[in-house]
Protein backbone atom coordinates (compact mmCIF):
# COMPACT_ATOMS: atom_id res chain seq x y z
CA UNK A 1 0.00 0.00 0.00
CA UNK A 2 1.31 3.45 -0.96
CA UNK A 3 1.33 6.03 1.82
CA UNK A 4 0.38 9.64 1.05
CA UNK A 5 4.00 10.90 1.19
CA UNK A 6 5.09 8.26 -1.33
CA UNK A 7 2.02 9.01 -3.44
CA UNK A 8 2.98 12.70 -3.57
CA UNK A 9 6.52 11.75 -4.63
CA UNK A 10 5.16 9.49 -7.38
CA UNK A 11 2.78 12.20 -8.61
CA UNK A 12 5.71 14.63 -8.81
CA UNK A 13 7.02 12.52 -11.71
CA UNK A 14 3.85 13.01 -13.77
CA UNK A 15 4.18 15.67 -16.51
CA UNK A 16 0.72 17.04 -15.75
CA UNK A 17 1.84 17.94 -12.23
CA UNK A 18 5.19 19.50 -13.13
CA UNK A 19 5.76 22.71 -11.25
CA UNK A 20 3.45 21.86 -8.36
CA UNK A 21 4.75 22.44 -4.86
CA UNK A 22 5.12 19.63 -2.34
CA UNK A 23 2.09 21.02 -0.52
CA UNK A 24 0.00 20.94 -3.72
CA UNK A 25 1.17 17.42 -4.52
CA UNK A 26 0.27 16.28 -0.99
CA UNK A 27 -3.22 17.75 -1.44
CA UNK A 28 -3.67 15.74 -4.64
CA UNK A 29 -2.16 12.60 -3.07
CA UNK A 30 -4.66 12.85 -0.20
CA UNK A 31 -7.42 12.25 -2.75
CA UNK A 32 -5.71 9.33 -4.49
CA UNK A 33 -6.58 5.72 -3.90
CA UNK A 34 -4.83 2.53 -4.82
CA UNK A 35 -6.66 0.24 -7.24
CA UNK A 36 -5.94 -3.30 -8.39
CA UNK A 37 -6.91 -5.05 -11.60
CA UNK A 38 -6.62 -8.69 -12.61
CA UNK A 39 -4.87 -9.82 -15.78
CA UNK A 40 -7.24 -9.27 -18.70
CA UNK A 41 -9.46 -6.86 -16.77
CA UNK A 42 -10.45 -3.69 -18.54
CA UNK A 43 -9.40 -0.58 -16.62
CA UNK A 44 -11.13 1.95 -18.89
CA UNK A 45 -13.10 1.61 -22.11
CA UNK A 46 -12.88 3.80 -25.21
CA UNK A 47 -15.91 6.07 -25.54
CA UNK A 48 -16.96 5.55 -21.94
CA UNK A 49 -17.42 8.67 -19.85
CA UNK A 50 -14.19 9.03 -17.99
CA UNK A 51 -13.12 10.74 -14.89
CA UNK A 52 -10.28 8.76 -13.37
CA UNK A 53 -6.55 9.21 -13.84
CA UNK A 54 -4.27 6.19 -13.26
CA UNK A 55 -0.55 6.12 -12.47
CA UNK A 56 0.72 2.56 -12.86
CA UNK A 57 2.58 1.30 -9.79
CA UNK A 58 3.04 -2.34 -10.81
CA UNK A 59 2.20 -4.44 -13.84
CA UNK A 60 1.63 -3.85 -17.54
CA UNK A 61 -1.34 -2.54 -19.48
CA UNK A 62 -2.25 -2.52 -23.16
CA UNK A 63 -3.71 0.58 -24.82
CA UNK A 64 -6.02 0.02 -27.79
CA UNK A 65 -7.89 2.45 -30.03
CA UNK A 66 -10.68 1.03 -32.20
CA UNK A 67 -9.37 -2.45 -31.41
CA UNK A 68 -5.79 -1.76 -32.54
CA UNK A 69 -2.93 -1.88 -30.06
CA UNK A 70 -1.30 1.53 -29.73
CA UNK A 71 0.97 1.18 -26.71
CA UNK A 72 2.02 -0.86 -23.71
CA UNK A 73 2.32 0.86 -20.35
CA UNK A 74 4.25 -0.09 -17.23
CA UNK A 75 5.28 1.28 -13.84
CA UNK A 76 5.59 5.07 -13.89
CA UNK A 77 3.36 5.43 -16.95
CA UNK A 78 -0.05 7.03 -16.61
CA UNK A 79 -3.29 7.58 -18.49
CA UNK A 80 -6.58 9.41 -18.06
CA UNK A 81 -5.18 12.89 -17.50
CA UNK A 82 -7.62 14.47 -19.96
CA UNK A 83 -10.62 12.73 -18.39
CA UNK A 84 -9.36 13.82 -14.98
CA UNK A 85 -9.82 17.41 -16.06
CA UNK A 86 -12.93 17.28 -18.23
CA UNK A 87 -14.65 14.00 -17.28
CA UNK A 88 -15.22 13.41 -21.00
CA UNK A 89 -15.24 10.15 -22.95
CA UNK A 90 -12.16 7.97 -23.04
CA UNK A 91 -10.04 8.12 -26.19
CA UNK A 92 -8.71 4.57 -25.71
CA UNK A 93 -9.30 1.26 -23.96
CA UNK A 94 -6.73 0.21 -21.37
CA UNK A 95 -6.58 -3.45 -20.34
CA UNK A 96 -4.36 -5.05 -17.69
CA UNK A 97 -1.92 -7.45 -19.38
CA UNK A 98 -0.66 -8.63 -15.99
CA UNK A 99 -1.99 -8.06 -12.50
CA UNK A 100 -1.98 -4.27 -12.29
CA UNK A 101 -1.82 -1.84 -9.40
CA UNK A 102 -2.43 1.87 -9.92
CA UNK A 103 -2.71 5.08 -7.98
CA UNK A 104 -6.01 6.60 -9.12
CA UNK A 105 -7.47 10.08 -8.91
CA UNK A 106 -11.15 10.69 -9.59
CA UNK A 107 -12.34 13.74 -11.49
CA UNK A 108 -15.14 14.29 -8.95
CA UNK A 109 -12.48 14.70 -6.24
CA UNK A 110 -9.89 16.55 -8.33
CA UNK A 111 -12.13 19.31 -9.70
CA UNK A 112 -13.30 20.55 -6.26
CA UNK A 113 -9.66 20.48 -5.15
CA UNK A 114 -8.87 22.99 -7.88
CA UNK A 115 -11.23 25.40 -6.11
CA UNK A 116 -9.84 24.61 -2.66
CA UNK A 117 -6.21 25.01 -3.78
CA UNK A 118 -6.49 27.52 -6.65
CA UNK A 119 -2.73 27.59 -7.29
CA UNK A 120 -2.93 24.10 -8.86
CA UNK A 121 -5.17 24.96 -11.83
CA UNK A 122 -2.93 27.46 -13.65
CA UNK A 123 0.06 25.13 -13.37
CA UNK A 124 -1.93 22.22 -14.79
CA UNK A 125 -3.25 24.43 -17.61
CA UNK A 126 0.27 25.55 -18.55
CA UNK A 127 1.38 21.92 -18.82
CA UNK A 128 -1.67 20.99 -20.93
CA UNK A 129 -0.91 23.92 -23.26
CA UNK A 130 2.73 22.83 -23.53
CA UNK A 131 1.60 19.35 -24.53
CA UNK A 132 -0.89 20.71 -27.07
CA UNK A 133 1.81 22.88 -28.66
CA UNK A 134 4.18 19.93 -28.78
CA UNK A 135 1.56 17.80 -30.53
CA UNK A 136 0.79 20.57 -33.01
CA UNK A 137 4.48 20.91 -33.86
CA UNK A 138 4.76 17.17 -34.45
CA UNK A 139 1.81 17.29 -36.85
CA UNK A 140 3.37 20.09 -38.91
CA UNK A 141 6.77 18.43 -39.25
Order of alpha helices (4+ residues) and beta strands (2+ residues): alpha-alpha-beta-beta-beta-beta-beta-beta-alpha-beta-beta-alpha-alpha
